[in-house]
């Protein structure tokens, strides 16, 4: 736990005079930065279980190194209290920029005293000023992602009457793609504002999530594995049962592919790391004719694995507008993590106003909600409804009825299949459009005759 307090009235000397306040806190480790000319002022606390090292501090920021259980999990925390005047934040954004290009993941959280767009303000004059444009530019130049939020849309209020009420989203958490990849399930919760005009922010890097059993899903990078296409054709021919439905035959094929995957298509990232380590060892030694040949083989294998990894993350990111260019694995990874966070539900506000965060309670609340809206206290008698329809005098022409009730031709079905985006999400059976497009000639006879 890392509580952060920001206040323009924060003064180290005053706090030292009130020793009982600091001594009564359960968190003994802390750093206090006094405000200067009623600007800045930060107080960061942490418990003994967290290995934290202060890197740099100023009235408007604290940067600390958070050490994980292993070096790859180390990251930089930026505690921010932005000045209302953008010209006074030059040093803050200079430091954020420097840390954003370091080798360590970065997350900056706090009160930036600025909004990103007019939708983040309610009441008062709403315009997009040079200060806000500068803020957006700084975020983009540093390559940071907004981690979003849950609950109230605004984090600051002038707490006045309705006609004079102004609310803004001034507080947020920004993170580098590397940090987002390190904590893909992290989320930000806006807590209730009680004695302050700001809502506290809760950043949870490991929220309680319900684990679901993994379902079968086709991966587009499997098509780069030499044995995949032949295996699928052979499995379909050997296991196809004309007495079963098309979906049942697909289910049997999915089971066969799952077995193939365990043997031929696992450990993509582990294989990359293993070959990278082997290549580094070769390049560190004295070159020989044999080592140079092996090095070229390793390079070729790594290029193949890198391409598969890029396809893996692109499929999850589903960014249709980016189709070619340099390798974009990190971009696709960050896009997929962002999409996962956006699609995740970590909390729910019930009609009663009560908030729930337990995954099982959230699932139950959704079930009860849809049961309520799709049920009726006065259900319609179906026989009356059918009789009313049959009594209609105006009917569509026989030729139109025949056309509407006819089965689509093979050409029409094939045209629809080929029009699907290959990276779109798969259906309930786990097979995506790319799979049907690749094996359409094999699947077409049984699919078109299954109706």
Order of alpha helices (4+ residues) and beta strands (2+ residues): beta-alpha-alpha-beta-beta-beta-beta-beta-alpha-beta-beta-alpha-beta-beta-beta-beta-alpha-beta-beta-alpha-alpha-alpha-alpha-alpha-beta-beta-alpha-alpha-alpha-alpha-alpha-alpha
